Amino acid sequence: MASRTIEQKSNLQGFPKPGEMIDMVGTHVLEASDRAILNILYRHAHESGKLGDPTAEWEIPLSIVREAFSRHESSDRLINSLKRLQGVVVSVAYVDQAGKEPEQRVVITGLFAFFDVSAKQLEKRATLRYGLPPKLVPIIAQSGCWGRIKAEIVCSMTSKYAMALYEQVQLRANLNKCVETIEIKRFREMLGVPPGAYERGNNFLQFVIKPALLEVNGLSDMGVDIELERRHARAAVQAVSMSWWRKEGDEFRSAMQERNRPKVGRMARLKGQVEKVEGPTGRLPSPAAHAEVETVLAKVRAPA
């Protein structure tokens, strides 16, 4: 029998998030900060060892939850995020093993059963209490696939599409293959793109794909590339071809160093507008390649 997600331990690669949660549909109403809080709370629940208990409730310091925001964010923004997380309705596909034969089913549910927050949120002892919907817990308990998610990577991102793409790549990180073609409707659902938004290929590329690639390639431990597939140049996008790889050496260290740098100026750095030059596919070059460019520029600038 395959190992279950809840039996896995958090480690340096992150906490194991159930594949059913990564693939759920209906998250398009969530903002980037909401997705970051979601991962912080599910990580805390998993590490308690009680994630499979439908009666379990958890309490977490608000100072940890605020990792999803900058230090100057107001209490109102946190409450608004919690309201969106409480109100969202998602569809979670799973396989029901209870009958004589396994059956594919979809449960329509919320992400949390309740939130209970300290009235004085800025005090050091302020906490958030929460629980999970009873229909969602059994799906998590029987999950046999997962992606290891680092909450600090998610919290370093500003694009909700980058967060979703990062989770999808992590779900596939240990597969034997490293290329997958995904139908465009399904891919939009995977990234949480609102229905009817960015339907034109160029808009989808500019406002969804490029921001997602920029942050995943610049901040995560995995690299990813995406190509839009059409029948011909003027046809609508039919599918995307996604490839991914595990970073090593300078590429790995560059992402880790950027995560440890201040958020101020980060987007400019990732876009190559300040200190770095972006490659033709959106991937950031290694520090060695950047140093080589600087050496060439220095020779050009040097007086004859």
ROVEXMAR-642678 format. One record per residue (C-alpha): residue in one letter; x, y, z. Coordinates in steps of 0.1 Angstrom, whole numbers, plus 5000, padded with zeros to 4 digits. Last residue first. Layout:
BEGIN
 type   c1   c2   c3
    A    X    Y    Z
...
//
This chain:
BEGIN
 type   c1   c2   c3
    A 5415 5531 4753
    P 5393 5540 4783
    A 5375 5511 4799
    R 5337 5510 4793
    V 5340 5480 4768
    K 5363 5461 4792
    A 5339 5467 4821
    L 5310 5455 4800
    V 5328 5422 4792
    T 5336 5417 4829
    E 5300 5424 4839
    V 5287 5399 4814
    E 5311 5372 4828
    A 5299 5380 4864
    H 5263 5374 4853
    A 5272 5341 4839
    A 5290 5331 4871
    P 5260 5343 4892
    S 5238 5319 4872
    P 5213 5333 4847
    L 5177 5340 4857
    R 5151 5320 4838
    G 5126 5341 4817
    T 5133 5320 4786
    P 5156 5346 4769
    G 5177 5350 4801
    E 5172 5379 4825
    V 5201 5401 4834
    K 5207 5409 4871
    E 5214 5440 4892
    V 5188 5466 4887
    Q 5163 5461 4859
    G 5170 5424 4855
    K 5133 5415 4860
    L 5142 5395 4891
    R 5161 5425 4905
    A 5133 5449 4898
    M 5108 5425 4914
    R 5130 5422 4945
    G 5135 5460 4950
    V 5122 5459 4985
    K 5116 5422 4994
    P 5149 5423 5013
    R 5174 5395 5005
    N 5172 5360 5019
    R 5149 5348 4991
    E 5174 5362 4966
    Q 5202 5342 4981
    M 5182 5310 4979
    A 5174 5316 4943
    S 5211 5323 4934
    R 5223 5293 4954
    F 5201 5269 4933
    E 5212 5283 4900
    D 5248 5284 4911
    G 5249 5247 4919
    E 5217 5227 4913
    K 5181 5234 4904
    R 5156 5205 4900
    W 5140 5206 4866
    W 5107 5214 4850
    S 5090 5213 4816
    M 5054 5225 4808
    S 5039 5223 4774
    V 5007 5243 4773
    A 4974 5236 4756
    Q 4950 5248 4730
    V 4959 5284 4726
    A 4937 5301 4701
    A 4948 5300 4664
    R 4966 5328 4647
    A 5000 5311 4646
    H 4987 5276 4639
    R 4974 5246 4658
    R 4985 5264 4690
    E 5007 5254 4719
    L 5019 5278 4746
    E 5054 5271 4760
    I 5062 5269 4797
    D 5096 5266 4815
    V 5102 5256 4850
    G 5131 5256 4875
    M 5129 5242 4910
    D 5144 5254 4943
    S 5122 5285 4942
    L 5129 5322 4941
    G 5139 5334 4906
    N 5125 5306 4885
    V 5092 5305 4904
    E 5091 5343 4906
    L 5097 5351 4869
    L 5078 5320 4856
    A 5046 5331 4874
    P 5049 5367 4863
    K 5055 5355 4827
    I 5026 5329 4826
    V 4998 5350 4841
    F 4997 5386 4829
    Q 5018 5386 4798
    L 5012 5350 4785
    F 4975 5350 4793
    N 4972 5384 4776
    N 4990 5372 4745
    G 4969 5340 4743
    R 4935 5358 4746
    E 4914 5344 4775
    Y 4931 5366 4801
    A 4900 5364 4824
    G 4867 5347 4815
    P 4869 5323 4845
    P 4894 5335 4871
    V 4929 5320 4868
    G 4935 5296 4897
    L 4968 5282 4883
    M 4954 5246 4881
    E 4921 5259 4867
    R 4939 5277 4839
    F 4960 5246 4832
    R 4928 5225 4830
    K 4913 5248 4804
    I 4945 5250 4785
    E 4950 5212 4781
    I 4983 5201 4797
    T 5014 5188 4780
    E 5039 5174 4804
    V 5077 5174 4806
    C 5100 5161 4834
    K 5092 5124 4834
    N 5102 5100 4861
    L 5082 5119 4887
    N 5098 5133 4918
    A 5092 5171 4912
    R 5056 5166 4899
    L 5038 5179 4930
    Q 5065 5205 4935
    V 5058 5218 4900
    Q 5021 5222 4907
    E 5029 5239 4940
    Y 5053 5264 4923
    L 5027 5271 4896
    A 5000 5279 4922
    M 5024 5303 4940
    A 5035 5319 4908
    Y 4999 5324 4898
    K 4992 5341 4932
    S 5019 5366 4923
    T 5038 5383 4951
    M 5062 5355 4961
    S 5084 5354 4992
    C 5056 5339 5013
    V 5054 5309 4990
    I 5091 5303 4993
    E 5090 5306 5031
    A 5060 5282 5032
    K 5083 5255 5016
    I 5060 5230 4999
    R 5067 5193 4994
    G 5042 5180 4969
    W 5019 5151 4978
    C 5004 5118 4967
    G 4987 5091 4987
    S 4958 5110 5002
    Q 4937 5089 5026
    A 4937 5114 5055
    I 4934 5145 5033
    I 4902 5131 5018
    P 4890 5121 5052
    V 4896 5157 5065
    L 4877 5175 5037
    K 4842 5164 5047
    P 4847 5174 5083
    P 4857 5210 5073
    L 4890 5220 5089
    G 4895 5239 5122
    Y 4909 5273 5133
    R 4923 5293 5162
    L 4944 5324 5155
    T 4966 5339 5182
    A 4976 5371 5199
    R 5002 5367 5227
    K 5025 5394 5213
    E 4997 5419 5211
    L 4990 5433 5176
    Q 4958 5413 5171
    K 4938 5426 5200
    A 4905 5408 5193
    S 4923 5375 5191
    V 4911 5354 5162
    D 4887 5324 5159
    F 4884 5311 5124
    F 4860 5284 5113
    A 4854 5252 5093
    F 4882 5259 5068
    L 4888 5252 5031
    G 4851 5251 5021
    T 4835 5222 5003
    I 4823 5206 4971
    V 4835 5170 4971
    V 4843 5153 4938
    R 4842 5116 4932
    Q 4861 5088 4915
    E 4850 5054 4927
    P 4871 5026 4940
    E 4852 4992 4939
    K 4835 4975 4968
    G 4829 5008 4984
    A 4850 5028 5009
    Q 4879 5036 4986
    D 4865 5069 4973
    V 4890 5084 4949
    Y 4894 5122 4951
    A 4886 5154 4933
    V 4883 5186 4954
    S 4859 5213 4943
    V 4863 5246 4961
    V 4841 5271 4978
    V 4857 5303 4992
    G 4841 5320 5022
    Q 4864 5311 5050
    L 4895 5319 5030
    R 4880 5351 5018
    K 4871 5361 5053
    L 4906 5352 5066
    S 4921 5374 5040
    N 4899 5403 5049
    I 4908 5398 5086
    L 4945 5400 5077
    R 4940 5431 5056
    D 4921 5448 5085
    S 4949 5442 5109
    S 4971 5465 5088
    E 5002 5456 5069
    H 5035 5472 5080
    R 5055 5440 5086
    S 5048 5428 5051
    F 5023 5400 5048
    A 5022 5362 5046
    E 5046 5360 5075
    R 5017 5375 5094
    V 5004 5340 5102
    I 5036 5334 5123
    S 5030 5366 5144
    L 4994 5355 5148
    P 5005 5327 5170
    I 4988 5294 5160
    E 4960 5275 5176
    W 4946 5243 5161
    E 4913 5223 5162
    A 4909 5186 5157
    T 4875 5169 5155
    P 4880 5155 5120
    D 4914 5139 5130
    G 4936 5132 5100
    L 4956 5165 5104
    K 4964 5156 5140
    G 5002 5151 5138
    S 5007 5188 5148
    E 5031 5192 5119
    H 5002 5188 5095
    A 4981 5215 5111
    H 5010 5240 5112
    R 5017 5233 5075
    Y 4980 5236 5066
    L 4979 5270 5084
    I 5011 5284 5067
    N 4999 5271 5033
    L 4965 5288 5036
    I 4982 5320 5048
    A 5003 5321 5016
    R 4973 5315 4994
    D 4954 5343 5011
    S 4984 5367 5006
    A 4984 5360 4969
    E 4947 5367 4965
    L 4919 5340 4966
    V 4889 5342 4943
    H 4906 5319 4917
    T 4908 5291 4943
    G 4878 5272 4927
    V 4894 5239 4916
    M 4915 5216 4938
    D 4948 5203 4923
    I 4971 5213 4952
    M 4946 5201 4978
    E 4942 5168 4961
    G 4980 5165 4959
    P 4982 5166 4997
    K 5008 5191 5010
    P 5039 5175 5024
    F 5059 5201 5044
    G 5092 5215 5030
    Q 5124 5202 5014
    L 5143 5207 5047
    N 5119 5183 5064
    S 5082 5179 5073
    K 5073 5144 5081
    Q 5052 5120 5059
    E 5025 5100 5075
    I 4998 5126 5066
    T 5006 5121 5029
    R 4999 5084 5030
    S 5024 5058 5018
    A 5013 5034 4991
    M 5000 5000 5000
//
